[in-house]
Amino acid sequence: MKGLGVRAGVPDVLIPSPSYVSIRDEPIAIFFHGLAIELKAGKNTTTPEQDCWHKNLRAAGWQVNVCRSFDEARQAIADYFGVKP
């Protein structure tokens, strides 16, 4: 995977689209710059490399979620964009 350019710790899903706070459907401010989702199965926990990426993404204005199922990830995306799944 390293030969393909995969880097340790990078979240599984990156959505580089801002989330807006809006009034009457007019965006007035960016709430987050993007959404990152880390997918985990069972009782698996994040690695130190993933924790570092999550910390840096949050510092850069991204929302970061660790999801343990498809439904959780779908809900995180829906909540981020303010829609119903």
BALOBA-1460 file (C-alpha; in Angstrom, 3 decimals):
// residues 85
<rec num="1" residu="m" x="0.000" y="0.000" z="0.000"/>
<rec num="2" residu="k" x="2.895" y="2.344" z="0.712"/>
<rec num="3" residu="g" x="3.922" y="2.049" z="-2.943"/>
<rec num="4" residu="l" x="0.454" y="3.317" z="-3.901"/>
<rec num="5" residu="g" x="0.989" y="6.452" z="-1.842"/>
<rec num="6" residu="v" x="-1.082" y="5.444" z="1.181"/>
<rec num="7" residu="r" x="0.095" y="7.226" z="4.337"/>
<rec num="8" residu="a" x="-0.246" y="5.846" z="7.850"/>
<rec num="9" residu="g" x="-2.929" y="7.495" z="9.938"/>
<rec num="10" residu="v" x="-4.851" y="9.319" z="7.194"/>
<rec num="11" residu="p" x="-8.613" y="8.963" z="7.821"/>
<rec num="12" residu="d" x="-10.516" y="6.509" z="5.622"/>
<rec num="13" residu="v" x="-12.937" y="9.121" z="4.258"/>
<rec num="14" residu="l" x="-12.080" y="12.764" z="3.570"/>
<rec num="15" residu="i" x="-14.756" y="15.167" z="2.356"/>
<rec num="16" residu="p" x="-13.100" y="18.524" z="1.584"/>
<rec num="17" residu="s" x="-16.323" y="20.505" z="1.508"/>
<rec num="18" residu="p" x="-17.161" y="23.272" z="3.970"/>
<rec num="19" residu="s" x="-20.152" y="23.080" z="6.256"/>
<rec num="20" residu="y" x="-21.990" y="26.391" z="6.511"/>
<rec num="21" residu="v" x="-24.027" y="28.063" z="9.172"/>
<rec num="22" residu="s" x="-26.885" y="29.652" z="7.301"/>
<rec num="23" residu="i" x="-29.919" y="31.826" z="7.883"/>
<rec num="24" residu="r" x="-32.854" y="31.505" z="5.491"/>
<rec num="25" residu="d" x="-30.736" y="29.280" z="3.213"/>
<rec num="26" residu="e" x="-28.016" y="31.955" z="2.870"/>
<rec num="27" residu="p" x="-24.559" y="30.842" z="4.060"/>
<rec num="28" residu="i" x="-23.211" y="33.319" z="6.591"/>
<rec num="29" residu="a" x="-20.154" y="31.511" z="7.971"/>
<rec num="30" residu="i" x="-18.098" y="28.388" z="7.473"/>
<rec num="31" residu="f" x="-18.555" y="26.094" z="10.450"/>
<rec num="32" residu="f" x="-16.071" y="23.396" z="9.337"/>
<rec num="33" residu="h" x="-13.679" y="23.234" z="6.387"/>
<rec num="34" residu="g" x="-14.196" y="19.505" z="5.798"/>
<rec num="35" residu="l" x="-15.252" y="16.182" z="7.259"/>
<rec num="36" residu="a" x="-12.942" y="13.272" z="8.068"/>
<rec num="37" residu="i" x="-14.251" y="9.837" z="9.002"/>
<rec num="38" residu="e" x="-12.200" y="7.044" z="10.505"/>
<rec num="39" residu="l" x="-13.857" y="3.644" z="10.160"/>
<rec num="40" residu="k" x="-13.308" y="1.125" z="12.950"/>
<rec num="41" residu="a" x="-14.672" y="-2.378" z="13.457"/>
<rec num="42" residu="g" x="-15.520" y="-3.950" z="16.779"/>
<rec num="43" residu="k" x="-13.447" y="-2.713" z="19.690"/>
<rec num="44" residu="n" x="-10.522" y="-1.523" z="17.562"/>
<rec num="45" residu="t" x="-9.117" y="1.822" z="18.655"/>
<rec num="46" residu="t" x="-7.269" y="4.530" z="16.786"/>
<rec num="47" residu="t" x="-3.507" y="4.330" z="16.370"/>
<rec num="48" residu="p" x="-1.087" y="7.059" z="17.522"/>
<rec num="49" residu="e" x="-0.654" y="8.055" z="13.841"/>
<rec num="50" residu="q" x="-4.424" y="8.382" z="13.428"/>
<rec num="51" residu="d" x="-4.704" y="10.399" z="16.652"/>
<rec num="52" residu="c" x="-2.040" y="12.781" z="15.306"/>
<rec num="53" residu="w" x="-3.910" y="13.224" z="12.008"/>
<rec num="54" residu="h" x="-7.204" y="13.771" z="13.856"/>
<rec num="55" residu="k" x="-5.624" y="16.407" z="16.108"/>
<rec num="56" residu="n" x="-4.099" y="18.251" z="13.149"/>
<rec num="57" residu="l" x="-7.294" y="18.124" z="11.102"/>
<rec num="58" residu="r" x="-9.324" y="19.475" z="14.024"/>
<rec num="59" residu="a" x="-6.772" y="22.280" z="14.453"/>
<rec num="60" residu="a" x="-7.244" y="23.105" z="10.756"/>
<rec num="61" residu="g" x="-11.016" y="23.438" z="11.205"/>
<rec num="62" residu="w" x="-12.154" y="19.977" z="10.164"/>
<rec num="63" residu="q" x="-14.780" y="17.849" z="11.866"/>
<rec num="64" residu="v" x="-13.416" y="14.371" z="12.647"/>
<rec num="65" residu="n" x="-15.609" y="11.361" z="13.467"/>
<rec num="66" residu="v" x="-14.696" y="7.789" z="14.373"/>
<rec num="67" residu="c" x="-17.527" y="5.553" z="13.151"/>
<rec num="68" residu="r" x="-18.074" y="1.864" z="13.869"/>
<rec num="69" residu="s" x="-20.725" y="1.067" z="11.253"/>
<rec num="70" residu="f" x="-22.043" y="2.126" z="7.873"/>
<rec num="71" residu="d" x="-25.104" y="3.628" z="9.558"/>
<rec num="72" residu="e" x="-22.914" y="5.703" z="11.888"/>
<rec num="73" residu="a" x="-20.852" y="7.005" z="8.966"/>
<rec num="74" residu="r" x="-23.972" y="7.776" z="6.927"/>
<rec num="75" residu="q" x="-25.447" y="9.668" z="9.887"/>
<rec num="76" residu="a" x="-22.212" y="11.636" z="10.385"/>
<rec num="77" residu="i" x="-22.282" y="12.713" z="6.727"/>
<rec num="78" residu="a" x="-25.982" y="13.587" z="6.869"/>
<rec num="79" residu="d" x="-25.496" y="15.610" z="10.066"/>
<rec num="80" residu="y" x="-22.502" y="17.403" z="8.563"/>
<rec num="81" residu="f" x="-24.526" y="18.575" z="5.562"/>
<rec num="82" residu="g" x="-27.739" y="19.068" z="7.541"/>
<rec num="83" residu="v" x="-29.809" y="16.517" z="5.642"/>
<rec num="84" residu="k" x="-31.751" y="13.383" z="6.540"/>
<rec num="85" residu="p" x="-30.121" y="10.101" z="5.456"/>
